[in-house]
């Protein structure tokens, strides 16, 4: 199996870059079909109008219905076809990005991703996570190409609630540990190859950046300011984690996240918040050194990421409910089987319970 790395054709990050959206996109299309939430549209419409006027571009808006389901993807794809536009632009958070990427793929169109938050590593990936209409994980849709352009306006991202930046750190936290597991097991990454030295280095740099700048970025974001630490964490959450997870591979942490979607009370949590707890579970499953566990627990506690089931809103942690999570995480099609040893629902159940207890003791 070849070593393969995937990445967007262009990654653009800077203050005020939304004003240059149409200039960056015009190489790929002049008529922009923008998928966005109703609230997000209010935040970006005036800047996009300025950008469109300067570039002589046409913009058509489509309001996202809230869930990245196959039904919503099909609806957005049809709306794009009917619009007469030639380029899909997804502006918002992870589920909008994944819907835009999938709809563009089915329509055979290029796609530009514009995060307004740094809460997941979805923007850069050639992957869409598909859920049911009720928000339960259904499947991964692996796409043949990464987004054409990823454009990050750090002024907009820094103005979002601090919890979203912190959730992105939770998603990014898993990147190195999952890539390491895939490297040890020889599992294929998300682009169908073995991990490259470059991808492993980016995954490690992602973790190191979180440890160095995570707390500083959290404190700055809580004051609504964009410091160098915030810019570094935005890059770690978006680019380093995006390339790192896709070209390094997924393993235990994201499978545990998927399993947790079986518990309705966790639906109120952000993706990265559940992935952070999934990272702790993966480390317990690996019997990681205590120093490594302590470093992850300390980081999560400092920035405010969940370390217990109670932190995830799970008040009823009855064995049969946790076993349901473990069974879903161990589905044949999920990434838990990329771990470098056999896993069973019973071993995953034990790791969930033990991780919860570790979090309680650390607190």
C-alpha positions in Angstrom: 0.0 0.0 0.0 1.4 3.4 -1.0 2.0 6.3 1.4 -0.7 9.0 0.6 -1.3 12.4 1.9 -4.4 14.6 1.1 -4.9 18.3 1.5 -7.0 21.2 0.1 -5.7 22.8 -3.1 -5.6 26.2 -1.2 -5.6 27.0 2.5 -6.0 30.7 3.2 -6.0 32.1 6.8 -6.0 35.7 7.8 -7.8 38.7 9.2 -10.6 40.1 7.0 -10.1 37.4 4.3 -13.9 37.0 3.8 -13.8 40.3 1.8 -11.6 38.5 -0.7 -13.8 35.4 -1.0 -14.9 36.0 -4.6 -11.4 37.0 -5.7 -10.1 33.7 -4.3 -13.0 31.7 -5.8 -13.1 33.2 -9.3 -10.5 30.8 -10.6 -13.1 28.1 -10.1 -16.4 29.8 -10.7 -18.1 33.2 -10.8 -21.6 32.3 -9.6 -21.5 31.3 -5.9 -24.1 29.0 -4.3 -23.7 29.7 -0.5 -25.0 27.2 2.0 -25.3 28.9 5.4 -27.5 29.0 8.5 -30.0 31.8 8.9 -28.0 33.3 11.7 -24.7 32.8 9.9 -26.1 34.7 6.9 -26.6 37.8 9.0 -23.0 37.7 10.1 -21.4 37.4 6.6 -23.8 38.8 4.1 -22.5 42.4 4.0 -18.9 41.3 3.6 -19.8 38.8 0.8 -21.8 41.5 -0.9 -18.7 43.7 -1.0 -16.6 40.9 -2.3 -19.1 40.0 -5.0 -19.5 43.6 -6.1 -15.7 44.0 -6.5 -15.4 40.7 -8.4 -18.6 41.1 -10.5 -19.8 37.8 -9.1 -23.4 36.4 -8.5 -24.3 35.0 -5.1 -27.3 32.7 -4.3 -28.0 31.8 -0.6 -29.5 28.5 0.6 -30.4 28.1 4.3 -29.1 24.9 5.9 -31.7 22.8 7.7 -29.5 21.8 10.6 -28.5 18.1 10.0 -26.0 16.5 7.6 -28.3 13.7 6.5 -28.6 12.1 3.1 -32.0 13.8 2.7 -30.5 17.2 3.3 -27.5 16.6 1.0 -29.9 15.6 -1.8 -32.0 18.7 -1.2 -29.0 21.0 -1.3 -27.6 19.3 -4.4 -30.9 19.8 -6.2 -31.1 23.5 -5.1 -27.6 24.0 -6.4 -28.5 22.5 -9.8 -31.6 24.7 -10.1 -29.7 27.8 -9.1 -27.5 27.9 -12.2 -24.4 28.5 -10.1 -21.1 26.8 -10.8 -19.5 26.7 -7.3 -20.7 25.5 -3.9 -19.6 27.5 -0.8 -20.2 26.2 2.6 -20.1 28.8 5.3 -20.5 27.9 9.0 -19.6 24.9 11.1 -18.8 21.2 10.5 -22.2 19.9 9.5 -22.6 22.7 6.9 -19.1 21.9 5.6 -19.9 18.2 5.3 -23.2 18.9 3.6 -21.6 21.4 1.1 -18.8 19.0 0.3 -21.2 16.1 -0.3 -23.6 18.1 -2.4 -20.8 19.5 -4.5 -19.5 16.0 -5.0 -22.8 14.7 -6.2 -23.3 17.7 -8.5 -19.7 17.5 -9.9 -18.9 21.0 -8.8 -15.9 22.6 -7.0 -16.4 23.5 -3.3 -15.1 26.4 -1.2 -15.3 25.9 2.6 -15.4 29.0 4.9 -15.4 28.2 8.6 -17.0 30.8 10.9 -15.9 28.7 13.9 -12.9 26.5 14.6 -14.8 23.7 16.4 -13.9 20.8 14.1 -11.3 19.6 11.6 -14.0 19.1 8.9 -13.1 22.1 6.6 -10.0 20.6 5.0 -11.0 17.0 4.7 -12.3 14.8 1.8 -14.9 13.3 4.2 -18.5 14.0 5.1 -20.0 12.4 8.3 -23.6 11.4 7.5 -26.2 11.3 10.3 -29.8 10.2 10.5 -32.5 12.9 10.6 -32.5 12.3 14.4 -28.8 13.1 14.7 -27.5 9.5 15.2 -24.2 8.7 13.3 -24.9 6.7 10.2 -21.8 6.5 8.0 -18.8 8.2 6.6 -18.8 9.4 3.0 -15.3 9.4 1.7 -14.9 11.9 -1.2 -12.5 11.7 -4.1 -11.0 15.1 -3.5 -10.4 17.6 -0.7 -12.1 21.1 -0.9 -10.8 23.3 -3.7 -10.3 26.2 -1.3 -10.5 26.6 2.5 -10.7 30.2 3.5 -10.5 31.2 7.2 -11.2 34.7 8.3 -9.7 34.8 11.8 -11.6 38.0 12.7 -14.9 36.1 12.3 -13.6 32.9 14.0 -12.2 34.7 16.9 -15.6 36.5 17.5 -17.4 33.2 18.0 -18.1 31.9 21.5 -15.0 30.5 23.2 -16.7 27.1 23.7 -16.5 26.5 20.0 -12.8 27.1 19.8 -12.4 24.8 22.8 -14.5 22.1 21.1 -12.2 22.3 18.1 -9.3 21.7 20.5 -11.1 18.5 21.6 -11.4 17.3 18.0 -7.7 18.2 17.4 -6.6 16.4 20.5 -7.4 13.0 19.0 -5.3 13.6 15.8 -1.9 12.5 17.0 -3.1 9.6 19.1 -5.3 8.2 16.3 -2.6 8.7 13.7 -0.1 6.9 16.0 -2.5 4.0 16.4 -3.0 3.7 12.6 0.8 3.8 12.1 1.3 1.0 14.5 -1.4 -1.2 13.1 -0.6 -0.4 9.4 -4.3 0.6 8.9 -5.1 2.7 5.9 -5.7 6.4 6.4 -8.8 8.2 5.1 -7.3 8.6 1.6 -6.5 5.0 1.2 -2.8 4.8 1.9 -0.3 4.5 4.7 0.6 7.5 6.8 3.5 9.7 5.4 6.2 11.2 7.5 4.7 14.6 6.6 1.3 13.7 7.9 2.7 12.2 11.1 4.7 15.3 11.7 1.7 17.5 11.2 -0.3 15.4 13.6 2.4 15.7 16.2 2.7 19.4 15.6 -1.0 19.7 16.1 -0.7 18.1 19.6 2.3 20.2 20.5 0.5 23.4 19.5 -2.5 22.5 21.7 -0.2 22.0 24.7 1.7 25.2 24.1 -1.1 27.6 23.2 -4.4 26.0 24.1 -5.0 27.6 27.5 -3.7 31.0 26.2 -6.1 30.8 23.3 -9.0 29.9 25.5 -8.4 32.8 27.8 -8.1 35.3 24.9 -11.2 33.9 23.2 -13.2 34.4 26.4 -12.3 38.1 26.1 -13.2 38.1 22.4 -9.8 39.0 21.1 -7.6 37.4 18.4 -4.0 36.9 19.7 -1.2 35.0 18.1 -2.1 32.0 20.3 -5.7 32.1 19.0 -4.4 32.2 15.4 -2.1 29.2 16.1 -5.0 27.2 17.6 -7.3 28.1 14.7 -4.6 26.7 12.4 -4.1 23.6 14.6 -7.9 22.9 14.8 -8.5 23.5 11.1 -5.4 22.7 9.0 -3.0 20.6 11.2 -5.8 18.4 12.5 -7.6 18.4 9.2 -4.6 17.0 7.3 -3.4 15.0 10.3 -6.6 13.1 10.9 -7.3 12.4 7.2 -3.8 11.5 6.2 -2.9 9.9 9.5 -6.1 8.0 10.0 -8.9 7.6 12.5 -9.0 5.0 15.2 -10.6 4.8 18.7 -11.5 8.4 19.7 -13.8 9.1 16.8 -15.4 5.6 17.0 -16.2 6.3 20.7 -17.7 9.7 19.6 -19.9 7.8 17.1 -20.9 5.3 19.8 -21.9 8.2 22.2 -24.5 9.4 19.7 -26.6 6.4 20.8 -27.2 8.4 24.0 -29.7 11.2 23.2 -28.4 13.5 26.0 -25.0 13.7 24.3 -26.6 15.4 21.2 -26.4 18.7 23.0 -22.6 18.4 23.1 -20.3 19.5 20.3 -18.5 17.0 18.2 -15.1 17.9 19.6 -16.3 17.7 23.2 -17.3 14.1 22.7 -14.1 13.3 20.8 -12.0 14.6 23.7 -13.6 12.0 26.0 -13.2 9.5 23.2 -9.4 10.3 23.2 -9.3 9.5 26.9 -11.1 6.2 26.3 -8.7 5.3 23.5 -5.7 5.9 25.8 -7.2 3.7 28.5 -7.9 1.0 25.9 -4.2 1.2 24.9 -3.1 1.2 28.5 -1.2 4.4 27.8 1.5 5.5 30.3 0.2 7.4 33.3 2.2 10.5 32.3 0.4 10.6 29.0 -3.0 10.2 30.6 -2.2 12.9 33.1 -1.1 15.3 30.3 -4.4 14.8 28.5 -6.5 15.0 31.6 -4.7 18.2 32.7 -5.1 19.8 29.3 -8.8 19.0 29.2 -9.4 20.3 32.7 -7.5 23.5 32.0 -9.5 24.4 28.9 -12.8 22.9 29.9 -13.2 19.7 27.9 -15.2 16.8 29.2 -13.3 14.1 31.2 -16.3 12.2 32.6 -19.6 10.9 31.4 -21.3 13.4 33.7 -19.5 16.2 31.8 -21.2 14.8 28.7 -24.6 15.1 30.3 -24.9 11.4 30.9 -26.6 11.0 34.3 -27.7 7.5 33.7 -24.5 5.5 33.1 -26.2 2.1 33.5 -24.1 -0.8 32.2 -26.6 -1.6 29.4 -26.5 2.0 28.1 -22.7 2.0 28.1 -22.7 -1.4 26.3 -24.9 0.1 23.7 -22.3 2.8 23.1 -19.6 0.2 23.0 -21.4 -1.9 20.5 -22.0 1.0 18.1 -18.4 2.1 18.5 -17.3 -1.5 17.5 -19.5 -1.6 14.3 -17.7 -3.4 11.5 -17.6 -0.3 9.4 -16.2 2.0 12.1 -12.6 3.0 12.8 -12.1 1.3 16.2 -10.8 -1.7 14.3 -7.8 0.5 13.2 -6.4 0.1 16.7 -3.2 -2.1 16.7 -4.9 -4.9 18.7 -8.4 -6.6 18.6 -11.2 -4.8 20.2 -14.6 -6.1 21.5 -17.7 -4.4 22.9 -16.7 -5.7 26.3 -13.2 -4.2 26.2 -14.6 -0.9 25.0 -17.2 -0.9 27.7 -14.5 -1.4 30.3 -12.4 1.4 28.8 -15.4 3.8 28.9 -16.1 3.0 32.5 -12.4 3.3 33.5 -11.9 6.5 31.7 -15.0 8.0 33.5 -13.5 6.9 36.8 -10.1 8.4 35.9 -11.8 11.7 35.1 -13.6 11.7 38.4 -10.5 11.0 40.4 -8.5 13.7 38.5 -11.2 16.3 39.2 
